[in-house]
Amino acid sequence: MGSRSVVITGASRGIGLALTRVFADHGHRVFALVRKPDAQPIREVIRSYPEQIIAIKVDVRDAESVAIAAQQVAPHAPDGIDIVVNNAGILLSREVMEPRKFAIEELHRTIDTNTVGPLRVVQAFLDLLEKRVASIAAHENAWRPRVVNVSSVMGSVASVSERRNYSYSVSKAALNMLTRIIAFDLKELGIDAFLVHPGWVRTEMGGPAAHFSEEESANGLYRQILGWTSGDAEFIDFRGSALTW
Ligand SMILES: NC(=O)c1ccc[n+]([C@@H]2O[C@H](COP(=O)([O-])OP(=O)(O)OC[C@H]3O[C@@H](n4cnc5c(N)ncnc54)[C@H](OP(=O)(O)O)[C@@H]3O)[C@@H](O)[C@H]2O)c1
């Protein structure tokens, strides 16, 4: 398998940073989309892989910043982009809301980041994904460029069995639906789209009690992201197991 060009959002820390390191370590090119390109953790990873990682400023809630990022990536990716990983996400609260205390603002902000954010990124990077489709079509037609949306088991409607904070779950359930639907549109352009759950991971979001290290999750995700083929389940965990919707 040759070297791929990969866009990863939320690459400043947690799973996104670990995934950036794993892709670079396997010789791929990573465009690390972060809110602060000069922050220490991403700078340190770039120091280890200076030829392979470029940090680019993005706030996924800001359509203009996403569009500018795509323009900045374009000259570095003359054959287009192979993979877009929509990993950036927020979980603002775990608190279970009482009736009449609906956290409307929290819900808005979470959906804007976790659901609309990935759509902004797909929209901005579509030309570069299509460019890649055109450049690989002749000799490598089994592997298709792909959009990988990082979801969560918390977005599984079928798995809800008790009260819980709804903002995060609603945003990921909506991301799941969005991904299933845009997959049809993207397919016609020669691009695949699917969802991955990274496991419960010891990051700022996952907390210290989580089951998996960032490296375990990122290594598993790396294999699923590259190895996925059309016809496989569309909502899988980092070990490739199909998840319920
Ligand atoms: N950890 C888990 O157990 C777990 C489980 C299931 C799913 N997930 C999903 O996995 C993904 C990564 O989670 P994580 O655990 O690595 O979380 P994390 O450690 O909290 O990191 C979140 C990342 O998202 C970025 N981000 C947040 N808002 C952004 C915005 N508006 N624009 C650009 N970047 C933004 C953050 O950037 P800053 O550094 O600038 O804030 C950071 O890089 C998320 O989509 C999450 O929902 C995680």
The ligand as a MOL file (V3000), in Angstrom:
LIG
                    3D

  0  0  0     0  0            999 V3000
M  V30 BEGIN CTAB
M  V30 COUNTS 48 52 0 0 0
M  V30 BEGIN ATOM
M  V30 1 N -12.4840 9.3850 24.5140 0
M  V30 2 C -13.4850 8.5290 24.3630 0
M  V30 3 O -13.6830 7.6210 25.2040 0
M  V30 4 C -14.3950 8.6190 23.1660 0
M  V30 5 C -15.3970 7.6430 23.0370 0
M  V30 6 C -16.2470 7.6960 21.9280 0
M  V30 7 C -16.0650 8.6830 20.9630 0
M  V30 8 N -15.0680 9.6170 21.1210 0 CHG=1
M  V30 9 C -14.9340 10.6280 20.0670 0
M  V30 10 O -13.5860 10.6620 19.6230 0
M  V30 11 C -13.2440 11.9710 19.1750 0
M  V30 12 C -11.9750 12.4450 19.8720 0
M  V30 13 O -12.2230 12.4220 21.2690 0
M  V30 14 P -11.0660 12.5940 22.3720 0
M  V30 15 O -11.3880 11.6480 23.4530 0
M  V30 16 O -9.7240 12.5770 21.7290 0 CHG=-1
M  V30 17 O -11.4300 14.0630 22.9110 0
M  V30 18 P -10.5060 15.2080 23.5100 0
M  V30 19 O -9.2970 14.6420 24.1310 0
M  V30 20 O -11.4260 16.0410 24.3350 0
M  V30 21 O -10.0710 16.0240 22.1980 0
M  V30 22 C -11.0460 16.6810 21.4340 0
M  V30 23 C -10.3960 17.2740 20.2150 0
M  V30 24 O -11.3900 17.9560 19.4520 0
M  V30 25 C -10.9190 19.2810 19.1960 0
M  V30 26 N -12.0010 20.2350 19.0330 0
M  V30 27 C -13.0490 20.4720 19.8680 0
M  V30 28 N -13.8120 21.4680 19.3760 0
M  V30 29 C -13.2280 21.8670 18.2190 0
M  V30 30 C -13.5390 22.8640 17.2700 0
M  V30 31 N -14.6060 23.6700 17.3850 0
M  V30 32 N -12.7340 22.9960 16.1850 0
M  V30 33 C -11.6480 22.2000 16.0530 0
M  V30 34 N -11.2880 21.2560 16.9220 0
M  V30 35 C -12.0820 21.0930 17.9960 0
M  V30 36 C -10.0500 19.6110 20.4030 0
M  V30 37 O -9.2180 20.7200 20.0940 0
M  V30 38 P -8.6670 21.7700 21.2300 0
M  V30 39 O -7.4210 21.1390 21.8000 0
M  V30 40 O -8.4180 23.0130 20.4710 0
M  V30 41 O -9.7600 21.9130 22.2530 0
M  V30 42 C -9.3040 18.2870 20.5520 0
M  V30 43 O -8.2860 18.1860 19.6050 0
M  V30 44 C -14.4620 12.8440 19.4730 0
M  V30 45 O -15.2470 12.9750 18.3140 0
M  V30 46 C -15.2140 12.0440 20.5240 0
M  V30 47 O -16.5880 12.3300 20.5300 0
M  V30 48 C -14.2430 9.6080 22.1900 0
M  V30 END ATOM
M  V30 BEGIN BOND
M  V30 1 1 1 2
M  V30 2 2 2 3
M  V30 3 1 2 4
M  V30 4 1 4 5
M  V30 5 2 4 48
M  V30 6 2 5 6
M  V30 7 1 6 7
M  V30 8 2 7 8
M  V30 9 1 8 9
M  V30 10 1 8 48
M  V30 11 1 9 10
M  V30 12 1 9 46
M  V30 13 1 10 11
M  V30 14 1 11 12
M  V30 15 1 11 44
M  V30 16 1 12 13
M  V30 17 1 13 14
M  V30 18 2 14 15
M  V30 19 1 14 16
M  V30 20 1 14 17
M  V30 21 1 17 18
M  V30 22 2 18 19
M  V30 23 1 18 20
M  V30 24 1 18 21
M  V30 25 1 21 22
M  V30 26 1 22 23
M  V30 27 1 23 24
M  V30 28 1 23 42
M  V30 29 1 24 25
M  V30 30 1 25 26
M  V30 31 1 25 36
M  V30 32 1 26 27
M  V30 33 1 26 35
M  V30 34 2 27 28
M  V30 35 1 28 29
M  V30 36 1 29 30
M  V30 37 2 29 35
M  V30 38 1 30 31
M  V30 39 2 30 32
M  V30 40 1 32 33
M  V30 41 2 33 34
M  V30 42 1 34 35
M  V30 43 1 36 37
M  V30 44 1 36 42
M  V30 45 1 37 38
M  V30 46 2 38 39
M  V30 47 1 38 40
M  V30 48 1 38 41
M  V30 49 1 42 43
M  V30 50 1 44 45
M  V30 51 1 44 46
M  V30 52 1 46 47
M  V30 END BOND
M  V30 END CTAB
M  END
